[in-house]
Amino acid sequence: MRHNKKVNHLGRKKAHREAMLSNMASSLIKHKRIFTTTAKAKALRTYIEPLITKSKTSTKTSEEAMHSRRVVFAELQNKQAVTELFNVVAEKVGDRPGGYTRIIKTGARLGDNASMCFIELVDFNENMMKDASKKAATKTRRSRRKTLDTAAPVKEASAPKVTVPKGKTPAVKESSESVEVSAVEPEIAEVSATEVKTVEVSVAEPEIAEISATEPETVEVSATEEETSSKDTASEE
């Protein structure tokens, strides 16, 4: 367990560890990208980023800039690396407030299975910067407006058109939003005429009931005839 172990000693003494980090920092400044183990890369990141911050002396006086160069040279012990750091790297990362390096893991090493990675300066990887610019370009408002403008004519073209055939009267329905025109066919009038005929048949039905009501009268007439015939027989007797 790593209780109270703030520094990874990397299996080396202090002098060996500092010399190794100084050489790795000089190589990273010159080549902008190196291949090493993940443990060494993490130790190098904490070592080189304060030096890059020290190199950003655009707002400082000449005496402060010279002092910064001497401090960095005391760590790197390499004139070419110091010149590259103050002239090229410092101008490139002048607007970045930290986070100058990036670690990209590449897998395990054959033999001891150590975790390997690339460590590079962020602002010098042009491929990653192009991908970031493309992603930022897709999120602009202009692209959204263009898509809306191109989508609007498609909707208008897909709207159906109403045509009124010859010999048919158009019926207009008004509304608050739009006016729709529909054609009324003459077949609907014929259907309404047949409905009137059915009503007339239902009106004629009470006449049949009156005829059935007259039937009892015929029965009464027959009863009176029997009475008259009985009276005649009685008178004859």
C-alpha positions in Angstrom: 0.0 0.0 0.0 1.2 3.5 -0.8 0.6 5.2 2.6 2.2 8.7 2.7 4.3 7.9 -0.5 3.8 11.1 -2.5 6.8 10.5 -4.9 7.3 7.4 -7.0 11.0 6.5 -6.6 10.9 4.4 -9.7 13.4 1.9 -8.2 16.2 4.5 -8.3 18.2 6.7 -5.9 17.6 10.4 -5.9 20.5 11.4 -8.1 19.7 8.7 -10.7 16.0 9.6 -10.7 16.7 13.4 -11.2 19.2 12.7 -14.0 16.7 10.4 -15.7 13.8 12.9 -15.5 16.1 15.7 -16.8 17.1 13.7 -19.8 13.5 12.7 -20.5 12.3 16.3 -20.2 15.0 17.5 -22.7 14.0 14.8 -25.2 10.3 15.7 -24.8 11.1 19.4 -25.5 13.2 18.6 -28.6 11.0 15.8 -30.1 7.6 16.9 -28.7 6.8 13.2 -28.1 8.5 10.2 -26.5 7.7 6.6 -25.8 8.1 5.3 -22.2 6.4 3.4 -19.4 3.3 4.9 -17.7 5.0 5.3 -14.3 7.9 7.3 -15.8 5.5 9.4 -17.9 3.4 10.3 -14.8 6.6 11.3 -12.9 7.8 13.3 -15.9 4.6 15.2 -16.2 4.9 16.6 -12.7 8.6 17.5 -13.4 8.3 19.2 -16.8 5.0 21.2 -16.5 6.4 23.7 -13.9 9.3 24.3 -16.2 7.0 25.1 -19.1 5.1 27.5 -16.9 8.4 29.1 -15.9 9.2 29.6 -19.6 6.1 31.8 -20.3 7.8 35.1 -19.6 6.1 37.4 -22.1 4.8 39.7 -19.4 8.1 39.7 -17.5 11.1 42.1 -17.7 14.4 41.1 -19.3 15.9 40.4 -15.8 13.1 38.1 -14.8 13.2 36.3 -18.1 17.0 35.7 -17.7 16.4 34.5 -14.1 13.8 32.0 -15.5 16.2 30.7 -18.1 18.9 30.1 -15.4 16.4 28.2 -13.2 15.3 26.0 -16.1 18.9 25.4 -17.2 19.8 24.3 -13.7 17.2 21.5 -14.1 17.8 20.5 -17.7 21.5 21.1 -18.1 20.9 21.4 -21.9 21.3 24.7 -23.8 19.5 23.4 -26.9 16.5 22.3 -24.9 16.3 25.6 -23.0 16.4 27.6 -26.2 13.7 25.4 -27.8 11.6 25.7 -24.7 11.7 29.5 -24.4 11.6 30.4 -28.2 9.2 27.8 -29.6 7.3 25.9 -26.9 6.6 29.0 -24.8 5.0 30.9 -27.7 2.9 27.9 -28.7 1.5 27.3 -25.2 1.3 30.9 -24.1 -2.5 31.0 -23.9 -2.9 27.6 -22.2 -3.3 27.8 -18.3 -1.7 24.4 -17.6 -2.1 20.8 -18.8 0.7 21.0 -21.4 1.2 17.3 -21.8 -0.9 14.3 -22.8 -0.4 10.6 -21.9 -1.7 8.0 -24.4 -1.5 4.4 -23.2 -0.5 1.8 -25.8 -0.8 -1.5 -23.8 1.6 -3.8 -22.0 5.3 -4.5 -22.9 6.4 -8.0 -23.9 8.6 -9.6 -21.3 7.9 -7.8 -18.0 4.3 -6.8 -18.9 5.0 -3.1 -18.0 2.3 -0.6 -19.0 3.6 1.5 -21.9 2.5 4.9 -23.2 3.3 8.0 -25.3 3.7 11.3 -23.6 3.5 14.4 -25.8 3.0 18.1 -25.8 -0.6 18.9 -26.4 -0.3 21.9 -28.7 2.1 20.1 -31.1 -0.2 17.2 -32.1 -1.8 18.6 -35.3 -4.0 15.5 -35.8 -5.7 15.9 -32.5 -6.2 19.6 -33.0 -7.9 19.0 -36.4 -10.3 16.5 -34.9 -11.1 19.0 -32.1 -11.8 21.8 -34.6 -14.1 19.5 -36.7 -16.1 18.7 -33.6 -16.4 22.3 -32.7 -17.5 23.2 -36.2 -20.4 20.8 -36.1 -21.9 22.6 -33.0 -22.2 26.1 -34.5 -25.5 27.9 -34.8 -25.1 28.5 -38.5 -25.2 24.8 -39.3 -28.5 24.5 -37.4 -30.0 27.4 -39.3 -28.9 25.9 -42.6 -30.5 22.6 -41.8 -33.7 24.3 -40.9 -33.7 26.3 -44.1 -33.1 23.3 -46.2 -35.8 21.3 -44.4 -38.5 23.9 -44.9 -38.9 23.7 -48.7 -39.2 19.9 -48.4 -42.2 20.2 -46.2 -43.8 22.7 -48.6 -43.3 20.4 -51.6 -44.8 17.4 -49.8 -48.1 19.3 -49.0 -51.0 17.9 -51.1 -52.9 20.1 -53.6 -56.7 20.2 -53.7 -58.2 20.0 -57.3 -61.9 20.5 -58.0 -63.2 18.4 -61.0 -65.5 19.9 -63.6 -69.2 19.8 -62.9 -68.8 19.7 -59.1 -69.5 22.6 -56.8 -66.7 23.4 -54.2 -67.7 23.8 -50.6 -65.5 26.2 -48.6 -64.8 25.6 -44.9 -63.4 28.6 -43.1 -61.2 28.3 -40.0 -58.9 30.5 -38.0 -55.8 28.9 -39.4 -56.5 27.9 -43.1 -59.3 27.5 -45.6 -59.9 24.0 -47.1 -61.8 23.4 -50.3 -63.8 20.2 -50.8 -65.9 19.1 -53.7 -69.5 18.0 -53.1 -70.6 15.2 -55.4 -74.2 15.1 -56.8 -74.6 11.5 -55.5 -75.2 12.8 -52.0 -78.4 14.5 -53.2 -79.7 11.2 -54.7 -79.2 9.5 -51.3 -81.2 12.2 -49.6 -84.1 11.7 -52.2 -84.3 8.1 -51.3 -84.5 9.0 -47.6 -87.6 11.1 -48.4 -89.3 8.1 -50.1 -88.9 6.0 -47.0 -90.6 8.7 -45.0 -93.5 8.8 -47.4 -94.0 5.0 -47.0 -94.1 5.4 -43.2 -96.8 8.1 -43.5 -99.0 5.8 -45.6 -99.0 3.1 -42.9 -102.0 4.6 -40.9 -104.3 4.1 -43.8 -103.9 0.3 -43.5 -104.8 0.7 -39.8 -108.1 2.5 -40.8 -109.0 -0.3 -43.1 -108.5 -2.8 -40.3 -110.7 -0.6 -38.1 -113.6 -0.8 -40.6 -113.7 -4.6 -40.4 -115.7 -4.6 -37.1 -118.4 -2.5 -38.9 -119.0 -5.4 -41.3 -119.5 -7.6 -38.3 -122.0 -5.2 -36.8 -123.9 -5.1 -40.1 -124.2 -8.8 -40.1 -125.6 -8.6 -36.5 -128.3 -6.2 -37.6 -129.2 -8.4 -40.5 -129.7 -11.3 -38.1 -131.9 -9.1 -35.9 -134.1 -8.0 -38.8 -134.4 -11.6 -40.0 -135.4 -12.7 -36.5 -138.1 -9.9 -36.3 -139.4 -10.9 -39.7 -139.8 -14.5 -38.6 -141.5 -13.4 -35.4 -144.0 -11.2 -37.3 -144.7 -14.0 -39.7 -145.6 -16.2 -36.8 
